[in-house]
């Protein structure tokens, strides 16, 4: 087999693997959507669940840093009243 034939076969194999993975990703995405819908049907807020899932991916220091920045920005915008001690 020529080098072009080998390259073509390898390229086709890569593309077919990517296509299979894309199909799997789509199926998993649909499954996740169904779980969120099920949670919503049970009375939970899907937006908040999504936020929690995103937050749980962070390590503790990243999460603390984001929470501190959020708190700082909210105070600056007057969304959280200053507490005097």
N, C-alpha and C positions, 0 to 999 in steps of 0.2 A: 504494500500500500504506500502511496506517495505521502510526502510530508503534508501536502494540502489536504489529502483525505483524512489523515490523522488529526490535523487541526480542526477540520470540519466536524469530525466525530466528537472531538473533545468539546468544541463550542456547542454542538447540539446537546450533549450531555449536560453541560452547565445550564443551558437555557431550559431544558426539561426539568432539571432539579429546581431551578428558580420558580418555574411555573407550578410545580407540585407544592413547594413551600408557600407560594402566594395563595394557592387554593386552601391549604391548611390554615394559613393566617386568616383568611376570610371566614372559614368555618369557626375558628376559635373566637374571632371578633363577634360573630353572630351569637355564639354561646354566651359570651360575656354580656352582650346586650340583653339576652334572655334572663340572665341572673339579676341584672339591674331592674328589669321589668318585674321580676318575681319579688324582689325586695320592695319595690314601690308598691306592688299589690298587697304586700304585708304591712304597709303603712310607713315604711322608711323613706327618707328623702334621698333619691338617687344622686342628686348633686353633692350632698354632704358625704355620701358613701364614696363617690369618686374622689372627693377632696381627701378623705381619710386614706384611701388606697394610695394616692399620690404622696401624701405625707409619710406614710409608713415605708416608702421606698428610700427616704432620706435617712442618713445616719444621724445620730443624736445631735452632734455639733451643728450640722447643716440645718436641722430642724430648729434648734435654739436660735441660731443666727437669723433665720427667716422670721421666726416669731418675734424676735427683738426688733427687727426692721419694721415689721408690720405694726407692732405696737407704737414705735416711734412715729411712723407715718400717720397712723390714726390719731395720735395725740396732736401732731402738727396740724392736722385738718380739723381738729375740734370734735372728732368722732368719739373720743374717750375723754371724759372730764378729768382734769388734774385732781389728784387726791392730796389734800394737805394734811400733814401729820403734826 
